[in-house]
């Protein structure tokens, strides 16, 4: 199955899919509002601002599977992201990234290995998957790789559309 064929819902309830971002580099990130890693929102927004005009977007995917750290409603998540971090990038409806109810998007994404060659379950909030403009998964970055990490930024720049 192509990543472009997987139906998604936006945080505001609309229908979308990665096909809406065809031709762009997309950083899909499972996010949470009450996590020690939540300040990564600031770095993600910086990436959005720096590279959006060059064919890039962050795509936030709220998930409550790690310590119940994303308990809010869609409205609460949206308000938190906008007021606390000035988030302008698109956000998906809350979804599951692991387990029997893993969203089909993450069924595909988690097949991609990280830099150490490990595929499988998402380990924590703010794990990142870079989808290339052709819809293939170009890279996987674990939580400890921050948005301003040289590895992430270099890989992102290599996959921006020309």
Buried (B, 14 or more C-beta within 10 A) or exposed (E): EEBBEBEBBBBEEEEBBBBBBEEBBBBBBBBBBBBEBBEBBBBBBEBBEEBBEEBBBBBBBBBBBBEEBBEBEBEEBBEBBEEEBEBEBBBBBBBBBBEEEBBBBBEBBBEBEBEEEEEEEBBBBBBBBBBBBEBEBBBBBBBEBBBEBEEBBEBBEEBBEE
